[in-house]
Amino acid sequence: RRQLAKKIRTTLAETQFLITPPSERRNVTVSMGWSIYAGDKKQLFSEDDQALYRAKDSGRDCVMVVEPNEGS
């Protein structure tokens, strides 16, 4: 899970996106919060949200993963 999220983040950071005007290219970054669905949607979204804010608080452009039982 963590490796997949890191690969997505890295791929996005290395990709240049065309914006208006078409000659201008920009790189983007992404912060991600990642958790595992354990049968409770409310808990899943809460853990994802917590992980995302941890990523933002850590300087952005990173991945934070909630490991099983960590969010409980």
All heavy atoms as TSV, in Angstrom:
chain	resi	resn	atom	element	x	y	z
A	1	ARG	N	N	0.818	-1.195	0.000
A	1	ARG	CA	C	0.000	0.000	0.000
A	1	ARG	C	C	0.853	1.246	0.000
A	1	ARG	O	O	0.642	2.149	-0.789
A	1	ARG	CB	C	-0.907	0.021	1.214
A	1	ARG	CG	C	-1.880	-1.110	1.296
A	1	ARG	CD	C	-2.564	-1.089	2.644
A	1	ARG	NE	N	-1.608	-0.967	3.718
A	1	ARG	CZ	C	-1.451	-1.811	4.695
A	1	ARG	NH1	N	-2.197	-2.863	4.767
A	1	ARG	NH2	N	-0.570	-1.619	5.633
A	2	ARG	N	N	1.767	1.302	0.919
A	2	ARG	CA	C	2.612	2.495	1.029
A	2	ARG	C	C	3.417	2.692	-0.255
A	2	ARG	O	O	3.551	3.816	-0.741
A	2	ARG	CB	C	3.538	2.366	2.225
A	2	ARG	CG	C	4.354	3.602	2.508
A	2	ARG	CD	C	5.282	3.394	3.690
A	2	ARG	NE	N	4.616	2.950	4.894
A	2	ARG	CZ	C	4.196	3.760	5.862
A	2	ARG	NH1	N	4.369	5.045	5.744
A	2	ARG	NH2	N	3.612	3.274	6.928
A	3	GLN	N	N	3.944	1.611	-0.818
A	3	GLN	CA	C	4.748	1.716	-2.031
A	3	GLN	C	C	3.904	2.218	-3.204
A	3	GLN	O	O	4.377	3.023	-4.002
A	3	GLN	CB	C	5.411	0.382	-2.376
A	3	GLN	CG	C	6.453	-0.050	-1.368
A	3	GLN	CD	C	7.617	0.918	-1.295
A	3	GLN	OE1	O	7.467	2.079	-0.936
A	3	GLN	NE2	N	8.788	0.434	-1.616
A	4	LEU	N	N	2.676	1.743	-3.319
A	4	LEU	CA	C	1.795	2.194	-4.389
A	4	LEU	C	C	1.509	3.681	-4.243
A	4	LEU	O	O	1.593	4.440	-5.212
A	4	LEU	CB	C	0.483	1.409	-4.388
A	4	LEU	CG	C	-0.582	1.890	-5.390
A	4	LEU	CD1	C	-0.060	1.827	-6.822
A	4	LEU	CD2	C	-1.852	1.080	-5.223
A	5	ALA	N	N	1.192	4.123	-3.047
A	5	ALA	CA	C	0.913	5.543	-2.817
A	5	ALA	C	C	2.143	6.391	-3.116
A	5	ALA	O	O	2.040	7.455	-3.733
A	5	ALA	CB	C	0.443	5.760	-1.380
A	6	LYS	N	N	3.315	5.926	-2.716
A	6	LYS	CA	C	4.546	6.666	-3.001
A	6	LYS	C	C	4.820	6.730	-4.492
A	6	LYS	O	O	5.288	7.743	-5.008
A	6	LYS	CB	C	5.733	6.040	-2.268
A	6	LYS	CG	C	5.723	6.329	-0.789
A	6	LYS	CD	C	6.938	5.733	-0.100
A	6	LYS	CE	C	6.929	6.069	1.387
A	6	LYS	NZ	N	8.126	5.539	2.060
A	7	LYS	N	N	4.541	5.644	-5.198
A	7	LYS	CA	C	4.734	5.623	-6.655
A	7	LYS	C	C	3.800	6.622	-7.335
A	7	LYS	O	O	4.211	7.346	-8.245
A	7	LYS	CB	C	4.498	4.203	-7.193
A	7	LYS	CG	C	4.649	4.075	-8.680
A	7	LYS	CD	C	6.070	4.304	-9.119
A	7	LYS	CE	C	6.205	4.037	-10.609
A	7	LYS	NZ	N	7.478	4.485	-11.137
A	8	ILE	N	N	2.554	6.684	-6.901
A	8	ILE	CA	C	1.607	7.653	-7.458
A	8	ILE	C	C	2.107	9.069	-7.198
A	8	ILE	O	O	2.126	9.914	-8.094
A	8	ILE	CB	C	0.199	7.454	-6.859
A	8	ILE	CG1	C	-0.391	6.127	-7.339
A	8	ILE	CG2	C	-0.721	8.621	-7.218
A	8	ILE	CD1	C	-1.639	5.697	-6.589
A	9	ARG	N	N	2.554	9.346	-5.956
A	9	ARG	CA	C	3.042	10.676	-5.608
A	9	ARG	C	C	4.253	11.048	-6.453
A	9	ARG	O	O	4.331	12.127	-7.020
A	9	ARG	CB	C	3.399	10.753	-4.128
A	9	ARG	CG	C	3.795	12.160	-3.682
A	9	ARG	CD	C	4.570	12.168	-2.385
A	9	ARG	NE	N	5.813	11.423	-2.427
A	9	ARG	CZ	C	6.940	11.840	-3.011
A	9	ARG	NH1	N	6.981	13.000	-3.616
A	9	ARG	NH2	N	8.019	11.103	-2.985
A	10	THR	N	N	5.197	10.125	-6.585
A	10	THR	CA	C	6.410	10.381	-7.361
A	10	THR	C	C	6.090	10.602	-8.833
A	10	THR	O	O	6.629	11.522	-9.457
A	10	THR	CB	C	7.396	9.201	-7.213
A	10	THR	OG1	O	7.713	9.045	-5.830
A	10	THR	CG2	C	8.662	9.422	-7.999
A	11	THR	N	N	5.224	9.778	-9.392
A	11	THR	CA	C	4.853	9.911	-10.801
A	11	THR	C	C	4.216	11.274	-11.064
A	11	THR	O	O	4.544	11.946	-12.044
A	11	THR	CB	C	3.909	8.777	-11.234
A	11	THR	OG1	O	4.588	7.531	-11.044
A	11	THR	CG2	C	3.495	8.920	-12.687
A	12	LEU	N	N	3.318	11.697	-10.187
A	12	LEU	CA	C	2.698	13.012	-10.356
A	12	LEU	C	C	3.732	14.132	-10.251
A	12	LEU	O	O	3.713	15.083	-11.031
A	12	LEU	CB	C	1.595	13.229	-9.328
A	12	LEU	CG	C	0.293	12.499	-9.601
A	12	LEU	CD1	C	-0.650	12.621	-8.414
A	12	LEU	CD2	C	-0.367	13.053	-10.854
A	13	ALA	N	N	4.641	14.028	-9.303
A	13	ALA	CA	C	5.657	15.070	-9.117
A	13	ALA	C	C	6.592	15.172	-10.318
A	13	ALA	O	O	7.088	16.252	-10.633
A	13	ALA	CB	C	6.454	14.798	-7.846
A	14	GLU	N	N	6.829	14.068	-10.996
A	14	GLU	CA	C	7.738	14.043	-12.143
A	14	GLU	C	C	7.053	14.380	-13.464
A	14	GLU	O	O	7.723	14.512	-14.483
A	14	GLU	CB	C	8.401	12.671	-12.249
A	14	GLU	CG	C	9.334	12.369	-11.092
A	14	GLU	CD	C	9.862	10.945	-11.102
A	14	GLU	OE1	O	9.364	10.113	-11.899
A	14	GLU	OE2	O	10.766	10.667	-10.291
A	15	THR	N	N	5.736	14.515	-13.454
A	15	THR	CA	C	4.976	14.777	-14.671
A	15	THR	C	C	4.715	16.275	-14.821
A	15	THR	O	O	4.324	16.939	-13.869
A	15	THR	CB	C	3.622	14.032	-14.629
A	15	THR	OG1	O	3.886	12.635	-14.485
A	15	THR	CG2	C	2.811	14.267	-15.885
A	16	GLN	N	N	4.951	16.793	-16.018
A	16	GLN	CA	C	4.617	18.183	-16.285
A	16	GLN	C	C	3.240	18.235	-16.924
A	16	GLN	O	O	2.951	17.504	-17.863
A	16	GLN	CB	C	5.640	18.824	-17.217
A	16	GLN	CG	C	6.954	19.077	-16.547
A	16	GLN	CD	C	7.833	19.980	-17.376
A	16	GLN	OE1	O	7.684	20.079	-18.590
A	16	GLN	NE2	N	8.754	20.651	-16.713
A	17	PHE	N	N	2.393	19.108	-16.396
A	17	PHE	CA	C	1.037	19.250	-16.884
A	17	PHE	C	C	0.932	20.531	-17.691
A	17	PHE	O	O	1.441	21.584	-17.276
A	17	PHE	CB	C	0.050	19.276	-15.716
A	17	PHE	CG	C	-0.027	17.958	-14.995
A	17	PHE	CD1	C	0.852	17.652	-13.959
A	17	PHE	CD2	C	-0.967	17.011	-15.366
A	17	PHE	CE1	C	0.790	16.436	-13.305
A	17	PHE	CE2	C	-1.041	15.786	-14.719
A	17	PHE	CZ	C	-0.153	15.502	-13.690
A	18	LEU	N	N	0.269	20.454	-18.833
A	18	LEU	CA	C	0.053	21.629	-19.661
A	18	LEU	C	C	-1.115	22.426	-19.102
A	18	LEU	O	O	-2.151	21.866	-18.759
A	18	LEU	CB	C	-0.255	21.224	-21.103
A	18	LEU	CG	C	0.877	20.521	-21.846
A	18	LEU	CD1	C	0.382	20.051	-23.208
A	18	LEU	CD2	C	2.069	21.445	-22.002
A	19	ILE	N	N	-0.938	23.730	-19.017
A	19	ILE	CA	C	-2.009	24.596	-18.554
A	19	ILE	C	C	-2.171	25.732	-19.546
A	19	ILE	O	O	-1.420	25.850	-20.508
A	19	ILE	CB	C	-1.721	25.154	-17.136
A	19	ILE	CG1	C	-0.444	25.980	-17.131
A	19	ILE	CG2	C	-1.643	24.045	-16.123
A	19	ILE	CD1	C	-0.254	26.767	-15.874
A	20	THR	N	N	-3.116	26.602	-19.325
A	20	THR	CA	C	-3.338	27.742	-20.205
A	20	THR	C	C	-2.374	28.840	-19.826
A	20	THR	O	O	-2.282	29.169	-18.651
A	20	THR	CB	C	-4.791	28.233	-20.072
A	20	THR	OG1	O	-5.637	27.135	-20.322
A	20	THR	CG2	C	-5.104	29.335	-21.029
A	21	PRO	N	N	-1.653	29.455	-20.707
A	21	PRO	CA	C	-1.587	29.142	-22.137
A	21	PRO	C	C	-0.879	27.807	-22.370
A	21	PRO	O	O	-0.086	27.389	-21.540
A	21	PRO	CB	C	-0.788	30.307	-22.717
A	21	PRO	CG	C	0.016	30.838	-21.590
A	21	PRO	CD	C	-0.773	30.558	-20.344
A	22	PRO	N	N	-1.164	27.185	-23.515
A	22	PRO	CA	C	-0.662	25.835	-23.770
A	22	PRO	C	C	0.858	25.689	-23.677
A	22	PRO	O	O	1.353	24.606	-23.439
A	22	PRO	CB	C	-1.140	25.521	-25.186
A	22	PRO	CG	C	-2.314	26.403	-25.387
A	22	PRO	CD	C	-2.042	27.645	-24.575
A	23	SER	N	N	1.592	26.773	-23.846
A	23	SER	CA	C	3.049	26.664	-23.809
A	23	SER	C	C	3.589	26.584	-22.378
A	23	SER	O	O	4.759	26.293	-22.171
A	23	SER	CB	C	3.676	27.868	-24.512
A	23	SER	OG	O	3.279	29.059	-23.846
A	24	GLU	N	N	2.745	26.845	-21.403
A	24	GLU	CA	C	3.197	26.817	-20.015
A	24	GLU	C	C	3.005	25.425	-19.422
A	24	GLU	O	O	1.945	24.833	-19.522
A	24	GLU	CB	C	2.412	27.838	-19.196
A	24	GLU	CG	C	2.989	28.076	-17.834
A	24	GLU	CD	C	2.293	29.208	-17.108
A	24	GLU	OE1	O	1.567	29.997	-17.733
A	24	GLU	OE2	O	2.486	29.280	-15.888
A	25	ARG	N	N	4.047	24.918	-18.785
A	25	ARG	CA	C	3.990	23.595	-18.149
A	25	ARG	C	C	4.274	23.758	-16.667
A	25	ARG	O	O	5.095	24.558	-16.269
A	25	ARG	CB	C	5.012	22.645	-18.763
A	25	ARG	CG	C	4.707	22.341	-20.207
A	25	ARG	CD	C	5.880	21.582	-20.835
A	25	ARG	NE	N	5.660	21.446	-22.244
A	25	ARG	CZ	C	5.372	20.306	-22.846
A	25	ARG	NH1	N	5.304	19.197	-22.157
A	25	ARG	NH2	N	5.179	20.258	-24.135
A	26	ARG	N	N	3.599	22.965	-15.882
A	26	ARG	CA	C	3.780	23.030	-14.434
A	26	ARG	C	C	3.880	21.633	-13.850
A	26	ARG	O	O	3.232	20.707	-14.311
A	26	ARG	CB	C	2.590	23.724	-13.775
A	26	ARG	CG	C	2.423	25.163	-14.145
A	26	ARG	CD	C	2.819	26.026	-12.969
A	26	ARG	NE	N	2.845	27.408	-13.364
A	26	ARG	CZ	C	2.032	28.330	-12.913
A	26	ARG	NH1	N	1.100	28.016	-12.056
A	26	ARG	NH2	N	2.153	29.564	-13.305
A	27	ASN	N	N	4.678	21.528	-12.811
A	27	ASN	CA	C	4.714	20.300	-12.024
A	27	ASN	C	C	3.749	20.471	-10.862
A	27	ASN	O	O	3.522	21.579	-10.390
A	27	ASN	CB	C	6.120	20.042	-11.489
A	27	ASN	CG	C	7.069	19.667	-12.594
A	27	ASN	OD1	O	7.629	20.533	-13.242
A	27	ASN	ND2	N	7.246	18.384	-12.826
A	28	VAL	N	N	3.178	19.382	-10.421
A	28	VAL	CA	C	2.290	19.413	-9.269
A	28	VAL	C	C	2.811	18.423	-8.233
A	28	VAL	O	O	3.586	17.524	-8.545
A	28	VAL	CB	C	0.821	19.057	-9.640
A	28	VAL	CG1	C	0.251	20.050	-10.618
A	28	VAL	CG2	C	0.715	17.652	-10.180
A	29	THR	N	N	2.394	18.623	-7.008
A	29	THR	CA	C	2.718	17.668	-5.952
A	29	THR	C	C	1.410	17.221	-5.322
A	29	THR	O	O	0.364	17.848	-5.511
A	29	THR	CB	C	3.628	18.294	-4.878
A	29	THR	OG1	O	2.957	19.388	-4.283
A	29	THR	CG2	C	4.948	18.744	-5.482
A	30	VAL	N	N	1.492	16.153	-4.568
A	30	VAL	CA	C	0.292	15.623	-3.933
A	30	VAL	C	C	0.653	15.087	-2.550
A	30	VAL	O	O	1.725	14.529	-2.348
A	30	VAL	CB	C	-0.364	14.526	-4.804
A	30	VAL	CG1	C	0.544	13.336	-4.966
A	30	VAL	CG2	C	-1.708	14.107	-4.263
A	31	SER	N	N	-0.240	15.317	-1.619
A	31	SER	CA	C	-0.146	14.708	-0.297
A	31	SER	C	C	-1.278	13.699	-0.195
A	31	SER	O	O	-2.386	13.972	-0.648
A	31	SER	CB	C	-0.298	15.755	0.807
A	31	SER	OG	O	0.759	16.673	0.759
A	32	MET	N	N	-0.990	12.547	0.389
A	32	MET	CA	C	-2.005	11.501	0.478
A	32	MET	C	C	-2.108	10.936	1.882
A	32	MET	O	O	-1.099	10.763	2.557
A	32	MET	CB	C	-1.666	10.344	-0.465
A	32	MET	CG	C	-1.920	10.624	-1.902
A	32	MET	SD	S	-1.719	9.113	-2.862
A	32	MET	CE	C	-0.196	9.494	-3.689
A	33	GLY	N	N	-3.337	10.658	2.268
A	33	GLY	CA	C	-3.618	9.902	3.468
A	33	GLY	C	C	-4.201	8.570	3.037
A	33	GLY	O	O	-5.066	8.526	2.167
A	34	TRP	N	N	-3.735	7.493	3.615
A	34	TRP	CA	C	-4.090	6.161	3.145
A	34	TRP	C	C	-4.427	5.289	4.347
A	34	TRP	O	O	-3.696	5.271	5.325
A	34	TRP	CB	C	-2.882	5.594	2.414
A	34	TRP	CG	C	-3.109	4.376	1.589
A	34	TRP	CD1	C	-3.345	3.120	2.044
A	34	TRP	CD2	C	-3.078	4.282	0.180
A	34	TRP	NE1	N	-3.461	2.256	1.001
A	34	TRP	CE2	C	-3.307	2.946	-0.158
A	34	TRP	CE3	C	-2.884	5.194	-0.841
A	34	TRP	CZ2	C	-3.340	2.509	-1.472
A	34	TRP	CZ3	C	-2.921	4.745	-2.136
A	34	TRP	CH2	C	-3.157	3.424	-2.449
A	35	SER	N	N	-5.529	4.574	4.270
A	35	SER	CA	C	-5.878	3.622	5.323
A	35	SER	C	C	-6.559	2.415	4.687
A	35	SER	O	O	-6.798	2.393	3.487
A	35	SER	CB	C	-6.784	4.273	6.371
A	35	SER	OG	O	-8.005	4.656	5.808
A	36	ILE	N	N	-6.884	1.439	5.514
A	36	ILE	CA	C	-7.495	0.199	5.015
A	36	ILE	C	C	-8.931	0.117	5.477
A	36	ILE	O	O	-9.225	0.325	6.660
A	36	ILE	CB	C	-6.708	-1.023	5.530
A	36	ILE	CG1	C	-5.287	-0.980	4.985
A	36	ILE	CG2	C	-7.405	-2.318	5.137
A	36	ILE	CD1	C	-4.404	-2.064	5.555
A	37	TYR	N	N	-9.806	-0.210	4.548
A	37	TYR	CA	C	-11.220	-0.377	4.871
A	37	TYR	C	C	-11.403	-1.660	5.669
A	37	TYR	O	O	-11.021	-2.742	5.235
A	37	TYR	CB	C	-12.053	-0.417	3.591
A	37	TYR	CG	C	-13.523	-0.612	3.830
A	37	TYR	CD1	C	-14.261	0.361	4.484
A	37	TYR	CD2	C	-14.164	-1.764	3.408
A	37	TYR	CE1	C	-15.621	0.198	4.708
A	37	TYR	CE2	C	-15.524	-1.943	3.625
A	37	TYR	CZ	C	-16.235	-0.956	4.270
A	37	TYR	OH	O	-17.580	-1.124	4.493
A	38	ALA	N	N	-11.966	-1.529	6.869
A	38	ALA	CA	C	-12.171	-2.692	7.739
A	38	ALA	C	C	-13.653	-2.884	8.062
A	38	ALA	O	O	-14.002	-3.357	9.139
A	38	ALA	CB	C	-11.360	-2.524	9.015
A	39	GLY	N	N	-14.507	-2.471	7.122
A	39	GLY	CA	C	-15.930	-2.698	7.300
A	39	GLY	C	C	-16.707	-1.512	7.850
A	39	GLY	O	O	-17.923	-1.572	7.961
A	40	ASP	N	N	-16.019	-0.419	8.184
A	40	ASP	CA	C	-16.675	0.757	8.756
A	40	ASP	C	C	-16.295	1.978	7.930
A	40	ASP	O	O	-15.178	2.490	8.033
A	40	ASP	CB	C	-16.233	0.931	10.213
A	40	ASP	CG	C	-16.913	2.091	10.921
A	40	ASP	OD1	O	-17.466	2.983	10.249
A	40	ASP	OD2	O	-16.872	2.094	12.167
A	41	LYS	N	N	-17.216	2.441	7.076
A	41	LYS	CA	C	-16.930	3.570	6.192
A	41	LYS	C	C	-16.579	4.838	6.965
A	41	LYS	O	O	-15.676	5.565	6.586
A	41	LYS	CB	C	-18.118	3.847	5.264
A	41	LYS	CG	C	-18.271	2.836	4.156
A	41	LYS	CD	C	-19.311	3.287	3.170
A	41	LYS	CE	C	-20.599	2.550	3.488
A	41	LYS	NZ	N	-21.671	2.848	2.548
A	42	LYS	N	N	-17.283	5.072	8.049
A	42	LYS	CA	C	-17.028	6.273	8.845
A	42	LYS	C	C	-15.597	6.256	9.389
A	42	LYS	O	O	-14.893	7.265	9.352
A	42	LYS	CB	C	-18.043	6.376	9.980
A	42	LYS	CG	C	-18.007	7.668	10.713
A	42	LYS	CD	C	-19.147	7.755	11.711
A	42	LYS	CE	C	-19.147	9.101	12.406
A	42	LYS	NZ	N	-20.267	9.242	13.330
A	43	GLN	N	N	-15.168	5.099	9.883
A	43	GLN	CA	C	-13.809	4.972	10.403
A	43	GLN	C	C	-12.789	5.153	9.275
A	43	GLN	O	O	-11.768	5.817	9.455
A	43	GLN	CB	C	-13.602	3.614	11.064
A	43	GLN	CG	C	-12.193	3.430	11.613
A	43	GLN	CD	C	-11.983	2.063	12.252
A	43	GLN	OE1	O	-12.915	1.296	12.418
A	43	GLN	NE2	N	-10.762	1.766	12.589
A	44	LEU	N	N	-13.060	4.578	8.106
A	44	LEU	CA	C	-12.167	4.703	6.960
A	44	LEU	C	C	-11.937	6.168	6.615
A	44	LEU	O	O	-10.798	6.625	6.499
A	44	LEU	CB	C	-12.736	3.967	5.748
A	44	LEU	CG	C	-11.975	4.173	4.436
A	44	LEU	CD1	C	-10.636	3.443	4.473
A	44	LEU	CD2	C	-12.819	3.702	3.264
A	45	PHE	N	N	-13.015	6.939	6.476
A	45	PHE	CA	C	-12.883	8.340	6.106
A	45	PHE	C	C	-12.212	9.151	7.198
A	45	PHE	O	O	-11.426	10.056	6.924
A	45	PHE	CB	C	-14.237	8.932	5.723
A	45	PHE	CG	C	-14.730	8.430	4.388
A	45	PHE	CD1	C	-15.854	7.637	4.321
A	45	PHE	CD2	C	-14.055	8.734	3.217
A	45	PHE	CE1	C	-16.312	7.162	3.102
A	45	PHE	CE2	C	-14.501	8.263	1.989
A	45	PHE	CZ	C	-15.632	7.476	1.936
A	46	SER	N	N	-12.474	8.812	8.441
A	46	SER	CA	C	-11.832	9.500	9.558
A	46	SER	C	C	-10.328	9.246	9.554
A	46	SER	O	O	-9.522	10.175	9.714
A	46	SER	CB	C	-12.448	9.036	10.876
A	46	SER	OG	O	-11.771	9.617	11.967
A	47	GLU	N	N	-9.928	7.994	9.365
A	47	GLU	CA	C	-8.504	7.660	9.327
A	47	GLU	C	C	-7.816	8.289	8.122
A	47	GLU	O	O	-6.696	8.808	8.243
A	47	GLU	CB	C	-8.316	6.144	9.313
A	47	GLU	CG	C	-8.675	5.482	10.619
A	47	GLU	CD	C	-8.621	3.976	10.573
A	47	GLU	OE1	O	-8.437	3.391	9.485
A	47	GLU	OE2	O	-8.764	3.371	11.645
A	48	ASP	N	N	-8.472	8.251	6.966
A	48	ASP	CA	C	-7.904	8.887	5.772
A	48	ASP	C	C	-7.692	10.378	6.006
A	48	ASP	O	O	-6.660	10.938	5.658
A	48	ASP	CB	C	-8.819	8.697	4.564
A	48	ASP	CG	C	-8.753	7.295	3.980
A	48	ASP	OD1	O	-7.793	6.558	4.279
A	48	ASP	OD2	O	-9.668	6.949	3.212
A	49	ASP	N	N	-8.687	11.014	6.597
A	49	ASP	CA	C	-8.617	12.441	6.865
A	49	ASP	C	C	-7.471	12.763	7.826
A	49	ASP	O	O	-6.687	13.684	7.598
A	49	ASP	CB	C	-9.951	12.917	7.436
A	49	ASP	CG	C	-10.094	14.416	7.402
A	49	ASP	OD1	O	-9.789	15.026	6.355
A	49	ASP	OD2	O	-10.520	14.991	8.424
A	50	GLN	N	N	-7.349	11.977	8.883
A	50	GLN	CA	C	-6.261	12.173	9.844
A	50	GLN	C	C	-4.901	12.004	9.169
A	50	GLN	O	O	-3.978	12.795	9.402
A	50	GLN	CB	C	-6.386	11.190	11.009
A	50	GLN	CG	C	-7.551	11.468	11.920
A	50	GLN	CD	C	-7.760	10.339	12.926
A	50	GLN	OE1	O	-6.909	9.479	13.113
A	50	GLN	NE2	N	-8.922	10.335	13.573
A	51	ALA	N	N	-4.779	10.994	8.336
A	51	ALA	CA	C	-3.513	10.745	7.643
A	51	ALA	C	C	-3.198	11.870	6.665
A	51	ALA	O	O	-2.042	12.297	6.543
A	51	ALA	CB	C	-3.563	9.400	6.917
A	52	LEU	N	N	-4.212	12.387	5.982
A	52	LEU	CA	C	-3.990	13.488	5.047
A	52	LEU	C	C	-3.497	14.731	5.781
A	52	LEU	O	O	-2.550	15.382	5.350
A	52	LEU	CB	C	-5.278	13.806	4.279
A	52	LEU	CG	C	-5.197	15.002	3.328
A	52	LEU	CD1	C	-4.092	14.818	2.297
A	52	LEU	CD2	C	-6.538	15.223	2.661
A	53	TYR	N	N	-4.097	15.043	6.913
A	53	TYR	CA	C	-3.643	16.207	7.674
A	53	TYR	C	C	-2.247	15.995	8.227
A	53	TYR	O	O	-1.452	16.940	8.296
A	53	TYR	CB	C	-4.646	16.580	8.758
A	53	TYR	CG	C	-5.782	17.387	8.177
A	53	TYR	CD1	C	-7.009	16.792	7.898
A	53	TYR	CD2	C	-5.614	18.727	7.857
A	53	TYR	CE1	C	-8.039	17.516	7.318
A	53	TYR	CE2	C	-6.636	19.456	7.281
A	53	TYR	CZ	C	-7.843	18.852	7.017
A	53	TYR	OH	O	-8.853	19.571	6.437
A	54	ARG	N	N	-1.893	14.771	8.597
A	54	ARG	CA	C	-0.517	14.488	9.019
A	54	ARG	C	C	0.449	14.729	7.865
A	54	ARG	O	O	1.543	15.268	8.066
A	54	ARG	CB	C	-0.391	13.047	9.511
A	54	ARG	CG	C	-0.926	12.861	10.908
A	54	ARG	CD	C	-0.780	11.466	11.497
A	54	ARG	NE	N	0.182	10.580	10.895
A	54	ARG	CZ	C	-0.007	9.269	10.751
A	54	ARG	NH1	N	-1.117	8.693	11.167
A	54	ARG	NH2	N	0.916	8.516	10.202
A	55	ALA	N	N	0.045	14.344	6.651
A	55	ALA	CA	C	0.886	14.574	5.476
A	55	ALA	C	C	1.076	16.068	5.238
A	55	ALA	O	O	2.194	16.532	4.988
A	55	ALA	CB	C	0.275	13.899	4.243
A	56	LYS	N	N	0.009	16.831	5.325
A	56	LYS	CA	C	0.104	18.279	5.131
A	56	LYS	C	C	0.973	18.915	6.217
A	56	LYS	O	O	1.785	19.797	5.937
A	56	LYS	CB	C	-1.278	18.906	5.127
A	56	LYS	CG	C	-2.087	18.574	3.892
A	56	LYS	CD	C	-3.452	19.218	3.963
A	56	LYS	CE	C	-4.264	18.945	2.720
A	56	LYS	NZ	N	-5.577	19.611	2.763
A	57	ASP	N	N	0.816	18.471	7.441
A	57	ASP	CA	C	1.598	19.012	8.558
A	57	ASP	C	C	3.075	18.626	8.464
A	57	ASP	O	O	3.926	19.270	9.084
A	57	ASP	CB	C	1.035	18.540	9.905
A	57	ASP	CG	C	-0.299	19.180	10.246
A	57	ASP	OD1	O	-0.650	20.212	9.629
A	57	ASP	OD2	O	-1.000	18.626	11.122
A	58	SER	N	N	3.387	17.599	7.703
A	58	SER	CA	C	4.763	17.131	7.560
A	58	SER	C	C	5.490	17.814	6.403
A	58	SER	O	O	6.551	17.365	5.996
A	58	SER	CB	C	4.786	15.618	7.349
A	58	SER	OG	O	4.301	14.968	8.494
A	59	GLY	N	N	4.911	18.843	5.872
A	59	GLY	CA	C	5.573	19.583	4.812
A	59	GLY	C	C	5.007	19.348	3.433
A	59	GLY	O	O	5.524	19.844	2.452
A	60	ARG	N	N	3.976	18.569	3.341
A	60	ARG	CA	C	3.301	18.273	2.081
A	60	ARG	C	C	4.151	17.431	1.152
A	60	ARG	O	O	5.273	17.101	1.453
A	60	ARG	CB	C	2.816	19.550	1.410
A	60	ARG	CG	C	1.894	20.325	2.328
A	60	ARG	CD	C	1.351	21.528	1.667
A	60	ARG	NE	N	0.499	22.228	2.635
A	60	ARG	CZ	C	-0.434	23.053	2.327
A	60	ARG	NH1	N	-0.683	23.309	1.074
A	60	ARG	NH2	N	-1.153	23.632	3.241
A	61	ASP	N	N	3.575	17.066	0.001
A	61	ASP	CA	C	4.222	16.220	-0.991
A	61	ASP	C	C	4.748	14.929	-0.360
A	61	ASP	O	O	5.912	14.567	-0.501
A	61	ASP	CB	C	5.346	16.970	-1.708
A	61	ASP	CG	C	5.825	16.219	-2.948
A	61	ASP	OD1	O	5.034	15.450	-3.530
A	61	ASP	OD2	O	6.996	16.387	-3.327
A	62	CYS	N	N	3.868	14.262	0.394
A	62	CYS	CA	C	4.262	13.007	1.023
A	62	CYS	C	C	3.037	12.118	1.219
A	62	CYS	O	O	1.914	12.520	0.943
A	62	CYS	CB	C	4.972	13.249	2.351
A	62	CYS	SG	S	3.943	14.000	3.612
A	63	VAL	N	N	3.290	10.927	1.692
A	63	VAL	CA	C	2.241	9.938	1.934
A	63	VAL	C	C	2.274	9.540	3.401
A	63	VAL	O	O	3.338	9.237	3.933
A	63	VAL	CB	C	2.461	8.675	1.066
A	63	VAL	CG1	C	1.432	7.610	1.391
A	63	VAL	CG2	C	2.442	9.023	-0.412
A	64	MET	N	N	1.119	9.557	4.040
A	64	MET	CA	C	0.993	9.064	5.408
A	64	MET	C	C	-0.004	7.920	5.384
A	64	MET	O	O	-1.099	8.050	4.832
A	64	MET	CB	C	0.498	10.153	6.358
A	64	MET	CG	C	1.490	11.237	6.592
A	64	MET	SD	S	2.863	10.590	7.538
A	64	MET	CE	C	3.950	11.980	7.512
A	65	VAL	N	N	0.378	6.800	5.976
A	65	VAL	CA	C	-0.452	5.602	5.976
A	65	VAL	C	C	-0.871	5.281	7.404
A	65	VAL	O	O	-0.043	5.301	8.314
A	65	VAL	CB	C	0.332	4.405	5.378
A	65	VAL	CG1	C	-0.491	3.135	5.435
A	65	VAL	CG2	C	0.755	4.710	3.953
A	66	VAL	N	N	-2.154	5.000	7.584
A	66	VAL	CA	C	-2.654	4.519	8.871
A	66	VAL	C	C	-2.552	3.008	8.831
A	66	VAL	O	O	-3.184	2.347	8.011
A	66	VAL	CB	C	-4.111	4.949	9.117
A	66	VAL	CG1	C	-4.649	4.343	10.399
A	66	VAL	CG2	C	-4.237	6.458	9.136
A	67	GLU	N	N	-1.714	2.469	9.679
A	67	GLU	CA	C	-1.536	1.025	9.740
A	67	GLU	C	C	-2.710	0.417	10.493
A	67	GLU	O	O	-3.360	1.090	11.305
A	67	GLU	CB	C	-0.231	0.669	10.442
A	67	GLU	CG	C	0.992	1.174	9.705
A	67	GLU	CD	C	1.195	0.582	8.317
A	67	GLU	OE1	O	0.661	-0.504	8.039
A	67	GLU	OE2	O	1.879	1.215	7.514
A	68	PRO	N	N	-3.028	-0.854	10.242
A	68	PRO	CA	C	-4.129	-1.500	10.968
A	68	PRO	C	C	-3.989	-1.312	12.473
A	68	PRO	O	O	-2.892	-1.423	13.012
A	68	PRO	CB	C	-3.992	-2.969	10.572
A	68	PRO	CG	C	-3.302	-2.939	9.248
A	68	PRO	CD	C	-2.371	-1.750	9.325
A	69	ASN	N	N	-5.098	-0.979	13.123
A	69	ASN	CA	C	-5.185	-0.750	14.572
A	69	ASN	C	C	-4.568	0.555	15.046
A	69	ASN	O	O	-4.674	0.897	16.205
A	69	ASN	CB	C	-4.595	-1.917	15.370
A	69	ASN	CG	C	-5.314	-3.218	15.083
A	69	ASN	OD1	O	-6.522	-3.250	14.907
A	69	ASN	ND2	N	-4.562	-4.283	15.003
A	70	GLU	N	N	-3.878	1.289	14.181
A	70	GLU	CA	C	-3.282	2.554	14.555
A	70	GLU	C	C	-4.354	3.622	14.764
A	70	GLU	O	O	-4.269	4.434	15.668
A	70	GLU	CB	C	-2.308	3.043	13.494
A	70	GLU	CG	C	-1.665	4.383	13.795
A	70	GLU	CD	C	-0.798	4.879	12.652
A	70	GLU	OE1	O	-0.218	4.056	11.937
A	70	GLU	OE2	O	-0.732	6.100	12.484
A	71	GLY	N	N	-5.392	3.594	13.904
A	71	GLY	CA	C	-6.423	4.621	13.975
A	71	GLY	C	C	-7.471	4.347	15.027
A	71	GLY	O	O	-8.312	5.166	15.291
A	72	SER	N	N	-7.450	3.200	15.652
A	72	SER	CA	C	-8.477	2.844	16.637
A	72	SER	C	C	-8.160	3.418	17.989
A	72	SER	O	O	-7.063	3.613	18.377
A	72	SER	CB	C	-8.564	1.324	16.755
A	72	SER	OG	O	-8.911	0.789	15.503
